[in-house]
Structure formats: C-alpha cells, structure tokens
Amino acid sequence: MRHFTFITLLVFIIAIGFACSGDPIGKDNSSTSSGGTINIQGSGATFPRPIYQKWMSEYGKLNPNIKIDYQSVGSGAGQRAILDKTADFGASDDPMKDKDLKKADSELLHIPTVLGAVVITYNLEGIDKPLKFAPETVADIYLGKIKKWNDPKIAAENEGVKLPATDITPVYRSDSSGTTGVFTDYFAKVSPEFKEKITYSKQPNWVQGVGIGGKGNEGVMGQVKKTPNTLGYVEVAYAKENNLPVALIKNKAGNFVEPSIENISAAADGVADEMPDDLRVSITNAGGENTYPISSFTYILLYKEQKNATKGKALVDFLWWAIHDGSQFAKDLHYAPLPEKVVKKVEGKLNSITAKGKPLREGAKSEAKSAGE
C-alpha cells in the first residue's frame, strides 16, 4: 500500500511538472506570458547590434507589450540558433550557404535590414589624420608579409606621414562572425594569396603566429583600443562611437574612400535590379567612383511559416516598422537605410510570412494583389 501511494504521488508530481514547464520556442500556440506580454528572442551578428538595440528600444515605447531581446553572439551562432530553433529569429551579415539552408526543416527567409561597412581601424600614436590602405596592403598584413608600420608599401600610400618602425599586430575575430565573412569575402576577391591561405569564411584559418583574436566586434575594438600598434577590422559604428580612427580604403575605381553613409549606399546602387529572389547577395568590391568597397547588407533570418502566430505577427510587424519608420535612426548610428527598391522587395518577403497558411501581416493579400496588377 505504501509503495502504491509513493508511485501515485510520483506520477502526480511529474504531471504537475509538465503542466508548469515553459513552452519551447516555436511551439504552435498563440499564448503570451503573464500580463499579455509577447517575448521575442533574437540571436546573432554583432555588426548590427547598435541599430537593433535602438530599434527595439524605440519600438518598445510604441508597443510596451512586446519585449524583444537580442543577444549579439556572432553570425555563426545566430545561424545555428535559428536552425536549432532556440531563437525566434537569427541575424547574420554573411548570408547562409545553400548547404546550411538545407538543414532547416522549412523555408528560411533572409530579410535585409540596413547597410553597414567593415572598416580598418588602428592604434598608432602620433598619427593625426586617417591612414590610407590599398586592399593588397591590408591582405599582406594579415598574411604576415608586412610586419612593420613603416613598411615601404604603407609609406608609399601615406606620403608625408611619419610612420614608426614598430611591429604591426593585426587583430581578428576569434568567433564565427559575419563581420569576418564580409571582410574575408572582400579580401579574397582582391588578393589571390589571401583567398588561398586564409579563404572566404566566417571563421577562417588565420595565419599561425600572426596577430591576436577578439570575440565579437566589441572584442576586436577592445583589443585595438588598449593595445598600441594594433590594426583591426570592425563594423563602422563601433569605431565611430569609440573615437577610433578609420582608414581610407582604395576602391575598385582606384580612389581612397571613407565609409560615409553616401559611400556605403553607393555599394548598393543598382543591386536591387540584380538581387536574386532570396535576397542573398554580396556587394563587396562594387564599382563606382566613391563606393566604399567593404560594404554589406545585414540580414534577419526567420521561418516563412511561423509556428506561433502571436509571436510571428509581432515579429513581422516589428520588421515592417524597422525598414520604414525605423530607418530614420540608421544614419545617426552610421548605417545606411535600404534603397527604396530593396525595401519593396523586403515588403514582399514580409507579406509572404504565414502561420497555418494565413498571412500574418494585415493587408498582405490586398498589397500582393495590387503589386501584381
């Protein structure tokens, strides 16, 4: 009898435990947390963290019942999170490869949000104006072929600048990073040796014994900021907000250009007409007199068919707001808003998102019909 009572009690406790446990992300229901709050979890790139934090803050003021938490853990981690469904959306600067998309159990969408740039920053005492670099020079620094700040190649690109005879310490991302994906995508295009030895990758095999690593844009920025004679690559917002110098890069047209909003935007000129249907595209080393050559879209990753209609609608509404009203905050944070033609393409993707086969955004059907007329 005592044994029977114990078993009955144990079964009762287990049943209560299951009843009280939280729902996994993506479970098919439309419930919200206590108080009617809708909690949305995102994970991924550090590249867009400043603008995403601003958007989430401003959108939260307009919609206090929607809480969006974004963990900037790197593009690689963001891609894994959306594939594993441990986040409601992922974020990446480097679009997912076909082989990775095939791991998803349903269609994953790439939603461009803004344009940004990867910049070369440095910590060099006594230099009071931006240094200039040809892309081959930066590639040779990361290959370990250029070791001194007063190397003849750097000196030739910076006539009249008194460069020290100190060692250069390049800083790179130690984690799987979309910023690194953009960086290596560009330098693999302009340097055959870089393409062979380091390769285009979110987490390449850096040359052994050359440089030091840092996790996230924050980590690279911190290493450069605290360590004299270093050179690193970060998203432009991190350098600007921390008063770090930003180098001018020689572009495809042969001009040394700064990563201004106009020059970043120029990298996307005309791309809308050539973008594939899935919107995955590289715009590094784009043509144009004033184009900044290490520019990129950054993407939100989410499933076309949402399991949770309430969360899905809240997320789609937030993204719609972000590419429209939210674009006003981009320039102050050193990002370029999407070109109007790209906005129209993103609208189509957002209108295609469904739950149980029904569009999540109000008016999506009528807008799609009007677009087809």
Buried (B, 14 or more C-beta within 10 A) or exposed (E): EEEEEEEEEEEEEEEEEEEEEEEEBBEEEEEBEEEEEBBBBBBBBBBBBBBBBBBBEBBBEEBEEBBBEBBBBBBBBBBBBBBEBBBBBBBBBBBBEEEEBEEBEEEBBBBBBBBBBBBBBBBBEEBEEBBBBBBBBBBBBBBBBBBBBBBEBBBEBBEEBEBBEBEBBBBBBBBBBBBBBBBBBBBBBBBEBBBEBBEBBBBBEBBEEBBBEBBBBBBBBBBBBEBEBBBBBBBBBBBBEBEBBBBBBBBBEEBBBBBBBEBBBBBBEBBBEEBEEBBBBBBBBBEBEBBBBBBBBBBBBBBEBBBBBBBBBBBBBBBBBBBBEBBEBBEEBBBBBBBEEBBEBBBBBBBBBBBEEEBBBEEBEEBBEEEEE
